Amino acid sequence: MAQTQYMPPVPPVSEQAPQMPQPHIPPAPAAPKQPKAGRDLRAAIGVGVGLGVVIVASLFFVKWLFTGVVVAAVAVGAWELTSRLLEAKGIRVPLVPLVVGGAAMEVSAYLGGAQAALVAFALTCLGLLVWRMSEPPEDYLRDVTAAVFTAFYVPYLATFVMLMLAADDGPQRVVLFLVLTVCSDTGAYAVGSRFGRHKLAPRISPGKTREGLVGGVLLCMIAGALGMQFMIDKGSWWQGLVLGACVAVSATLGDLGESMIKRDLGIKDMGTLLPGHGGIMDRLDSLLPTAPVVWLVLAGLVGTNM
């Protein structure tokens, strides 16, 4: 009879071999929380305060210093816009006559009024057409059309700021114009980020809401009533309500207008010069179309005061 071979008992799996300790892997750090607006708010606030100090100081010490600030902003804004047009669409806008003509428009508006600014704008457009003739004729019409648009959109709309500055209470008018435009953006952001539910123009700017527009209008009207009552000669609170409502609408349309341009060009910002803001044009988008509105409303309500 065959003998059964003895097999030693198999120890449990846990006793077969010592388990190697697993290295401690620290958890991955959480991604930094981005602000809802997609901007660095601290940088944006710091840059905004710095710009405000420069503007107010130049306004109330020497008016000509503020003229220089406007000329510089217009030149940089025109450079940003023309650079993006070239990069995205291959559109060539002559920068030299645009910058020189832009400076001439601002100075003409301050010294000679609206008619002088209009003449400077016409001469700038003529200079752009002639300057472009030095290059091949291909795409001439496309390039000069964009050049005339840029001349109108950036330096010519800015001339209305200089027309406000030329009044006896010019610094106060310019400050009120700037404050109301900021209030439009601030009120829209504060209310829209908290209570916004209904999109204002989702195909153009998905972040804007109807509730935000209401918040911008209300804050503008309150600031306008206070500003007209205490800052503007012959101004009264009810005029400020009218002015504030007009500013909120024009500032919102200006913002949407630049958003249309950026979407057409396929870009997020016009530049990177201002941390937390983008480029100069990203700050001028609401200001430029609002300037003629404020000048016209003030002229109709309290006169040009020159």
GUVEXFI-866009 format. One record per residue (C-alpha): residue in one letter; x, y, z; chain. Coordinates in Angstrom, 2 decimals. Example, Ala and Ser with C-alpha at 12.3 -4.5 7.8 and 13.67 -1.06 7.14 Angstrom:
// residues 2
atom code:a, x:12.30, y:-4.50, z:7.80, unit:A
atom code:s, x:13.67, y:-1.06, z:7.14, unit:A
// end
This chain:
// residues 306
atom code:m, x:0.00, y:0.00, z:0.00, unit:A
atom code:a, x:1.45, y:3.33, z:-1.08, unit:A
atom code:q, x:2.30, y:5.73, z:1.64, unit:A
atom code:t, x:0.81, y:9.28, z:1.54, unit:A
atom code:q, x:3.48, y:11.97, z:1.24, unit:A
atom code:y, x:3.44, y:14.39, z:4.11, unit:A
atom code:m, x:2.76, y:18.06, z:3.07, unit:A
atom code:p, x:3.47, y:20.78, z:5.62, unit:A
atom code:p, x:0.60, y:23.19, z:6.28, unit:A
atom code:v, x:0.59, y:26.35, z:4.19, unit:A
atom code:p, x:0.73, y:29.44, z:6.35, unit:A
atom code:p, x:-1.86, y:32.14, z:5.81, unit:A
atom code:v, x:-1.16, y:34.71, z:3.12, unit:A
atom code:s, x:-0.52, y:37.38, z:5.72, unit:A
atom code:e, x:2.28, y:35.17, z:7.18, unit:A
atom code:q, x:3.94, y:34.12, z:3.94, unit:A
atom code:a, x:6.07, y:37.24, z:3.53, unit:A
atom code:p, x:6.30, y:40.51, z:5.35, unit:A
atom code:q, x:4.39, y:43.30, z:3.66, unit:A
atom code:m, x:6.48, y:46.24, z:2.48, unit:A
atom code:p, x:5.26, y:49.54, z:3.91, unit:A
atom code:q, x:3.60, y:51.74, z:1.31, unit:A
atom code:p, x:5.20, y:55.14, z:0.84, unit:A
atom code:h, x:3.10, y:58.06, z:2.00, unit:A
atom code:i, x:1.89, y:60.07, z:-0.95, unit:A
atom code:p, x:0.67, y:63.49, z:0.07, unit:A
atom code:p, x:-2.61, y:64.55, z:-1.51, unit:A
atom code:a, x:-2.35, y:66.79, z:-4.53, unit:A
atom code:p, x:-2.80, y:70.42, z:-3.64, unit:A
atom code:a, x:-6.15, y:71.82, z:-4.55, unit:A
atom code:a, x:-6.20, y:74.08, z:-7.56, unit:A
atom code:p, x:-6.32, y:77.70, z:-6.59, unit:A
atom code:k, x:-9.83, y:79.00, z:-6.65, unit:A
atom code:q, x:-10.30, y:81.43, z:-9.46, unit:A
atom code:p, x:-12.49, y:84.44, z:-8.95, unit:A
atom code:k, x:-15.86, y:84.22, z:-10.62, unit:A
atom code:a, x:-14.96, y:86.97, z:-13.06, unit:A
atom code:g, x:-11.85, y:85.09, z:-14.18, unit:A
atom code:r, x:-9.55, y:87.91, z:-13.06, unit:A
atom code:d, x:-7.02, y:88.46, z:-10.31, unit:A
atom code:l, x:-9.17, y:90.78, z:-8.22, unit:A
atom code:r, x:-6.33, y:91.99, z:-6.01, unit:A
atom code:a, x:-4.24, y:92.96, z:-9.02, unit:A
atom code:a, x:-7.27, y:94.52, z:-10.70, unit:A
atom code:i, x:-8.09, y:96.62, z:-7.64, unit:A
atom code:g, x:-4.47, y:97.71, z:-7.21, unit:A
atom code:v, x:-4.15, y:98.75, z:-10.85, unit:A
atom code:g, x:-7.51, y:100.51, z:-10.74, unit:A
atom code:v, x:-6.56, y:102.52, z:-7.66, unit:A
atom code:g, x:-3.22, y:103.44, z:-9.20, unit:A
atom code:l, x:-4.84, y:104.65, z:-12.39, unit:A
atom code:g, x:-7.38, y:106.62, z:-10.39, unit:A
atom code:v, x:-4.65, y:108.42, z:-8.45, unit:A
atom code:v, x:-2.83, y:109.36, z:-11.66, unit:A
atom code:i, x:-6.02, y:110.63, z:-13.30, unit:A
atom code:v, x:-7.24, y:112.66, z:-10.33, unit:A
atom code:a, x:-3.80, y:114.16, z:-9.69, unit:A
atom code:s, x:-3.42, y:115.23, z:-13.33, unit:A
atom code:l, x:-6.95, y:116.63, z:-13.45, unit:A
atom code:f, x:-6.80, y:118.89, z:-10.42, unit:A
atom code:f, x:-3.21, y:120.08, z:-10.59, unit:A
atom code:v, x:-2.60, y:120.86, z:-14.26, unit:A
atom code:k, x:-5.22, y:120.21, z:-16.93, unit:A
atom code:w, x:-2.55, y:119.74, z:-19.58, unit:A
atom code:l, x:-1.20, y:116.78, z:-17.66, unit:A
atom code:f, x:-4.53, y:115.04, z:-18.06, unit:A
atom code:t, x:-4.44, y:115.83, z:-21.77, unit:A
atom code:g, x:-1.15, y:113.95, z:-21.89, unit:A
atom code:v, x:-2.73, y:111.02, z:-20.04, unit:A
atom code:v, x:-5.55, y:110.85, z:-22.59, unit:A
atom code:v, x:-3.15, y:111.10, z:-25.55, unit:A
atom code:a, x:-1.02, y:108.28, z:-24.12, unit:A
atom code:a, x:-4.05, y:106.07, z:-23.43, unit:A
atom code:v, x:-5.38, y:106.65, z:-26.94, unit:A
atom code:a, x:-2.01, y:105.82, z:-28.51, unit:A
atom code:v, x:-1.64, y:102.58, z:-26.55, unit:A
atom code:g, x:-5.26, y:101.62, z:-27.20, unit:A
atom code:a, x:-4.85, y:102.20, z:-30.94, unit:A
atom code:w, x:-1.66, y:100.12, z:-30.93, unit:A
atom code:e, x:-3.39, y:97.25, z:-29.13, unit:A
atom code:l, x:-6.35, y:97.22, z:-31.49, unit:A
atom code:t, x:-4.27, y:97.45, z:-34.66, unit:A
atom code:s, x:-1.92, y:94.73, z:-33.39, unit:A
atom code:r, x:-4.81, y:92.34, z:-32.76, unit:A
atom code:l, x:-6.31, y:93.13, z:-36.18, unit:A
atom code:l, x:-3.00, y:92.24, z:-37.82, unit:A
atom code:e, x:-2.49, y:89.06, z:-35.81, unit:A
atom code:a, x:-6.01, y:87.69, z:-36.17, unit:A
atom code:k, x:-7.15, y:88.94, z:-39.56, unit:A
atom code:g, x:-4.04, y:90.14, z:-41.36, unit:A
atom code:i, x:-5.48, y:93.68, z:-41.50, unit:A
atom code:r, x:-2.78, y:96.33, z:-41.77, unit:A
atom code:v, x:-3.69, y:99.69, z:-40.23, unit:A
atom code:p, x:-1.05, y:102.44, z:-40.55, unit:A
atom code:l, x:-0.10, y:103.19, z:-36.95, unit:A
atom code:v, x:1.98, y:106.36, z:-37.39, unit:A
atom code:p, x:-0.76, y:108.59, z:-38.90, unit:A
atom code:l, x:-3.26, y:107.04, z:-36.49, unit:A
atom code:v, x:-1.23, y:107.97, z:-33.39, unit:A
atom code:v, x:-0.26, y:111.42, z:-34.69, unit:A
atom code:g, x:-3.81, y:112.14, z:-35.79, unit:A
atom code:g, x:-5.17, y:110.88, z:-32.49, unit:A
atom code:a, x:-2.99, y:113.28, z:-30.54, unit:A
atom code:a, x:-4.08, y:116.11, z:-32.85, unit:A
atom code:m, x:-7.73, y:115.26, z:-32.21, unit:A
atom code:e, x:-7.37, y:115.45, z:-28.43, unit:A
atom code:v, x:-5.47, y:118.74, z:-28.47, unit:A
atom code:s, x:-7.85, y:120.23, z:-31.06, unit:A
atom code:a, x:-10.88, y:119.28, z:-28.99, unit:A
atom code:y, x:-9.45, y:120.87, z:-25.86, unit:A
atom code:l, x:-8.36, y:124.08, z:-27.56, unit:A
atom code:g, x:-10.88, y:124.50, z:-30.38, unit:A
atom code:g, x:-13.99, y:122.56, z:-29.43, unit:A
atom code:a, x:-16.09, y:120.01, z:-31.27, unit:A
atom code:q, x:-15.64, y:121.48, z:-34.76, unit:A
atom code:a, x:-11.87, y:121.47, z:-34.47, unit:A
atom code:a, x:-11.93, y:117.85, z:-33.30, unit:A
atom code:l, x:-14.09, y:116.88, z:-36.27, unit:A
atom code:v, x:-11.70, y:118.57, z:-38.69, unit:A
atom code:a, x:-8.75, y:116.76, z:-37.09, unit:A
atom code:f, x:-10.63, y:113.47, z:-37.44, unit:A
atom code:a, x:-11.27, y:114.10, z:-41.14, unit:A
atom code:l, x:-7.61, y:114.96, z:-41.77, unit:A
atom code:t, x:-6.54, y:111.84, z:-39.87, unit:A
atom code:c, x:-8.76, y:109.68, z:-42.08, unit:A
atom code:l, x:-7.28, y:111.32, z:-45.17, unit:A
atom code:g, x:-3.77, y:110.71, z:-43.86, unit:A
atom code:l, x:-4.59, y:107.03, z:-43.27, unit:A
atom code:l, x:-5.85, y:106.62, z:-46.84, unit:A
atom code:v, x:-2.75, y:108.26, z:-48.31, unit:A
atom code:w, x:-0.28, y:106.42, z:-46.05, unit:A
atom code:r, x:-1.71, y:103.04, z:-47.06, unit:A
atom code:m, x:-1.04, y:103.89, z:-50.72, unit:A
atom code:s, x:2.66, y:103.26, z:-50.16, unit:A
atom code:e, x:1.92, y:99.52, z:-49.97, unit:A
atom code:p, x:0.55, y:97.09, z:-52.60, unit:A
atom code:p, x:-3.08, y:97.69, z:-53.58, unit:A
atom code:e, x:-4.27, y:94.25, z:-52.49, unit:A
atom code:d, x:-6.77, y:94.55, z:-49.60, unit:A
atom code:y, x:-6.54, y:98.35, z:-49.70, unit:A
atom code:l, x:-10.25, y:98.86, z:-49.13, unit:A
atom code:r, x:-10.28, y:96.39, z:-46.23, unit:A
atom code:d, x:-7.30, y:98.02, z:-44.54, unit:A
atom code:v, x:-8.46, y:101.64, z:-44.86, unit:A
atom code:t, x:-11.97, y:100.71, z:-43.69, unit:A
atom code:a, x:-10.48, y:99.21, z:-40.54, unit:A
atom code:a, x:-8.20, y:102.24, z:-40.18, unit:A
atom code:v, x:-11.08, y:104.74, z:-40.33, unit:A
atom code:f, x:-13.06, y:102.61, z:-37.87, unit:A
atom code:t, x:-10.10, y:102.58, z:-35.46, unit:A
atom code:a, x:-9.65, y:106.35, z:-35.78, unit:A
atom code:f, x:-13.30, y:106.87, z:-34.89, unit:A
atom code:y, x:-13.55, y:104.22, z:-32.20, unit:A
atom code:v, x:-10.48, y:105.17, z:-30.17, unit:A
atom code:p, x:-9.20, y:108.76, z:-30.59, unit:A
atom code:y, x:-12.33, y:110.47, z:-31.88, unit:A
atom code:l, x:-14.66, y:109.16, z:-29.17, unit:A
atom code:a, x:-12.01, y:110.19, z:-26.62, unit:A
atom code:t, x:-12.23, y:113.81, z:-27.83, unit:A
atom code:f, x:-15.50, y:114.16, z:-25.93, unit:A
atom code:v, x:-13.54, y:113.72, z:-22.70, unit:A
atom code:m, x:-11.42, y:116.71, z:-23.75, unit:A
atom code:l, x:-14.57, y:118.71, z:-24.53, unit:A
atom code:m, x:-15.77, y:118.03, z:-20.98, unit:A
atom code:l, x:-12.37, y:119.03, z:-19.62, unit:A
atom code:a, x:-12.47, y:122.38, z:-21.41, unit:A
atom code:a, x:-15.46, y:123.56, z:-19.35, unit:A
atom code:d, x:-14.94, y:125.81, z:-16.32, unit:A
atom code:d, x:-15.84, y:122.88, z:-14.07, unit:A
atom code:g, x:-14.13, y:120.45, z:-16.43, unit:A
atom code:p, x:-12.28, y:118.37, z:-13.84, unit:A
atom code:q, x:-15.51, y:117.76, z:-11.93, unit:A
atom code:r, x:-17.29, y:116.72, z:-15.15, unit:A
atom code:v, x:-14.54, y:114.29, z:-16.08, unit:A
atom code:v, x:-14.46, y:112.79, z:-12.57, unit:A
atom code:l, x:-18.25, y:112.35, z:-12.63, unit:A
atom code:f, x:-18.00, y:110.69, z:-16.05, unit:A
atom code:l, x:-15.35, y:108.26, z:-14.79, unit:A
atom code:v, x:-17.14, y:107.52, z:-11.51, unit:A
atom code:l, x:-20.45, y:106.79, z:-13.23, unit:A
atom code:t, x:-18.82, y:104.44, z:-15.73, unit:A
atom code:v, x:-17.09, y:102.58, z:-12.90, unit:A
atom code:c, x:-20.39, y:102.43, z:-10.99, unit:A
atom code:s, x:-22.04, y:100.82, z:-14.00, unit:A
atom code:d, x:-19.46, y:98.03, z:-14.07, unit:A
atom code:t, x:-19.36, y:97.68, z:-10.28, unit:A
atom code:g, x:-23.12, y:97.58, z:-9.80, unit:A
atom code:a, x:-23.57, y:95.09, z:-12.64, unit:A
atom code:y, x:-20.85, y:92.80, z:-11.26, unit:A
atom code:a, x:-22.03, y:92.98, z:-7.64, unit:A
atom code:v, x:-25.67, y:92.24, z:-8.41, unit:A
atom code:g, x:-25.07, y:89.92, z:-11.35, unit:A
atom code:s, x:-22.58, y:87.68, z:-9.55, unit:A
atom code:r, x:-24.97, y:87.20, z:-6.63, unit:A
atom code:f, x:-28.45, y:87.32, z:-8.11, unit:A
atom code:g, x:-27.89, y:86.94, z:-11.85, unit:A
atom code:r, x:-30.12, y:84.27, z:-13.39, unit:A
atom code:h, x:-31.15, y:85.55, z:-16.81, unit:A
atom code:k, x:-28.47, y:86.12, z:-19.45, unit:A
atom code:l, x:-28.41, y:89.54, z:-21.08, unit:A
atom code:a, x:-26.56, y:88.64, z:-24.29, unit:A
atom code:p, x:-25.32, y:85.04, z:-24.02, unit:A
atom code:r, x:-23.91, y:84.90, z:-27.55, unit:A
atom code:i, x:-21.78, y:88.00, z:-26.96, unit:A
atom code:s, x:-20.93, y:88.04, z:-23.26, unit:A
atom code:p, x:-22.18, y:85.01, z:-21.29, unit:A
atom code:g, x:-21.28, y:86.56, z:-17.94, unit:A
atom code:k, x:-23.65, y:89.51, z:-18.23, unit:A
atom code:t, x:-27.14, y:89.19, z:-16.80, unit:A
atom code:r, x:-30.31, y:91.26, z:-16.83, unit:A
atom code:e, x:-30.19, y:91.44, z:-13.04, unit:A
atom code:g, x:-26.67, y:92.83, z:-13.30, unit:A
atom code:l, x:-27.85, y:95.50, z:-15.73, unit:A
atom code:v, x:-30.52, y:96.55, z:-13.24, unit:A
atom code:g, x:-27.88, y:96.76, z:-10.51, unit:A
atom code:g, x:-25.65, y:98.90, z:-12.71, unit:A
atom code:v, x:-28.51, y:101.24, z:-13.58, unit:A
atom code:l, x:-29.54, y:101.71, z:-9.95, unit:A
atom code:l, x:-26.01, y:102.38, z:-8.68, unit:A
atom code:c, x:-25.37, y:104.77, z:-11.58, unit:A
atom code:m, x:-28.54, y:106.71, z:-10.88, unit:A
atom code:i, x:-27.70, y:107.06, z:-7.19, unit:A
atom code:a, x:-24.14, y:108.18, z:-7.94, unit:A
atom code:g, x:-25.41, y:110.48, z:-10.67, unit:A
atom code:a, x:-27.91, y:112.18, z:-8.36, unit:A
atom code:l, x:-25.22, y:112.83, z:-5.75, unit:A
atom code:g, x:-22.63, y:113.89, z:-8.29, unit:A
atom code:m, x:-24.84, y:116.34, z:-10.16, unit:A
atom code:q, x:-26.10, y:117.87, z:-6.91, unit:A
atom code:f, x:-22.72, y:118.44, z:-5.29, unit:A
atom code:m, x:-20.12, y:118.51, z:-8.10, unit:A
atom code:i, x:-21.60, y:120.19, z:-11.18, unit:A
atom code:d, x:-22.43, y:123.90, z:-11.45, unit:A
atom code:k, x:-26.20, y:124.42, z:-11.82, unit:A
atom code:g, x:-26.72, y:120.68, z:-11.43, unit:A
atom code:s, x:-29.56, y:119.03, z:-9.51, unit:A
atom code:w, x:-30.31, y:115.54, z:-8.30, unit:A
atom code:w, x:-33.01, y:114.71, z:-10.83, unit:A
atom code:q, x:-30.64, y:115.52, z:-13.67, unit:A
atom code:g, x:-28.22, y:113.05, z:-12.14, unit:A
atom code:l, x:-30.86, y:110.33, z:-12.28, unit:A
atom code:v, x:-31.22, y:110.91, z:-16.02, unit:A
atom code:l, x:-27.47, y:111.02, z:-16.54, unit:A
atom code:g, x:-26.88, y:107.86, z:-14.50, unit:A
atom code:a, x:-29.45, y:105.86, z:-16.46, unit:A
atom code:c, x:-27.94, y:106.98, z:-19.76, unit:A
atom code:v, x:-24.42, y:106.09, z:-18.62, unit:A
atom code:a, x:-25.44, y:102.60, z:-17.48, unit:A
atom code:v, x:-26.93, y:101.85, z:-20.89, unit:A
atom code:s, x:-24.06, y:103.30, z:-22.93, unit:A
atom code:a, x:-21.39, y:101.64, z:-20.78, unit:A
atom code:t, x:-23.08, y:98.25, z:-21.12, unit:A
atom code:l, x:-23.41, y:98.65, z:-24.89, unit:A
atom code:g, x:-19.76, y:99.70, z:-25.09, unit:A
atom code:d, x:-18.67, y:96.62, z:-23.19, unit:A
atom code:l, x:-20.78, y:94.39, z:-25.43, unit:A
atom code:g, x:-19.41, y:96.12, z:-28.52, unit:A
atom code:e, x:-15.81, y:95.36, z:-27.61, unit:A
atom code:s, x:-16.82, y:91.81, z:-26.71, unit:A
atom code:m, x:-18.16, y:91.45, z:-30.25, unit:A
atom code:i, x:-14.83, y:92.63, z:-31.65, unit:A
atom code:k, x:-12.85, y:90.23, z:-29.46, unit:A
atom code:r, x:-15.09, y:87.29, z:-30.36, unit:A
atom code:d, x:-14.66, y:88.08, z:-34.03, unit:A
atom code:l, x:-10.89, y:88.18, z:-33.54, unit:A
atom code:g, x:-10.91, y:85.04, z:-31.39, unit:A
atom code:i, x:-9.16, y:86.61, z:-28.39, unit:A
atom code:k, x:-9.97, y:87.06, z:-24.70, unit:A
atom code:d, x:-8.19, y:90.37, z:-24.03, unit:A
atom code:m, x:-6.85, y:93.16, z:-26.21, unit:A
atom code:g, x:-3.54, y:93.13, z:-24.32, unit:A
atom code:t, x:-1.71, y:92.28, z:-21.12, unit:A
atom code:l, x:-0.45, y:95.70, z:-20.05, unit:A
atom code:l, x:-2.67, y:96.02, z:-16.97, unit:A
atom code:p, x:-2.57, y:93.04, z:-14.55, unit:A
atom code:g, x:-6.06, y:91.89, z:-13.67, unit:A
atom code:h, x:-7.59, y:94.03, z:-16.41, unit:A
atom code:g, x:-6.05, y:92.94, z:-19.70, unit:A
atom code:g, x:-5.07, y:95.77, z:-22.00, unit:A
atom code:i, x:-5.81, y:99.48, z:-22.14, unit:A
atom code:m, x:-8.64, y:98.82, z:-24.59, unit:A
atom code:d, x:-10.21, y:96.43, z:-22.09, unit:A
atom code:r, x:-10.58, y:99.44, z:-19.74, unit:A
atom code:l, x:-11.62, y:101.90, z:-22.44, unit:A
atom code:d, x:-14.39, y:99.69, z:-23.81, unit:A
atom code:s, x:-17.07, y:101.26, z:-21.57, unit:A
atom code:l, x:-15.49, y:104.71, z:-21.34, unit:A
atom code:l, x:-15.17, y:105.52, z:-25.05, unit:A
atom code:p, x:-18.85, y:105.22, z:-26.08, unit:A
atom code:t, x:-19.96, y:106.76, z:-22.79, unit:A
atom code:a, x:-17.93, y:109.96, z:-23.26, unit:A
atom code:p, x:-20.13, y:111.47, z:-26.01, unit:A
atom code:v, x:-23.27, y:110.48, z:-24.10, unit:A
atom code:v, x:-22.13, y:112.24, z:-20.91, unit:A
atom code:w, x:-20.95, y:115.32, z:-22.82, unit:A
atom code:l, x:-24.26, y:115.57, z:-24.72, unit:A
atom code:v, x:-26.47, y:115.05, z:-21.63, unit:A
atom code:l, x:-24.48, y:117.57, z:-19.58, unit:A
atom code:a, x:-24.56, y:120.08, z:-22.44, unit:A
atom code:g, x:-28.32, y:119.68, z:-22.73, unit:A
atom code:l, x:-29.02, y:119.87, z:-18.99, unit:A
atom code:v, x:-26.55, y:122.45, z:-17.67, unit:A
atom code:g, x:-24.78, y:123.77, z:-20.80, unit:A
atom code:t, x:-21.16, y:123.48, z:-21.90, unit:A
atom code:n, x:-20.07, y:126.11, z:-19.33, unit:A
atom code:m, x:-17.18, y:127.43, z:-21.40, unit:A
// end
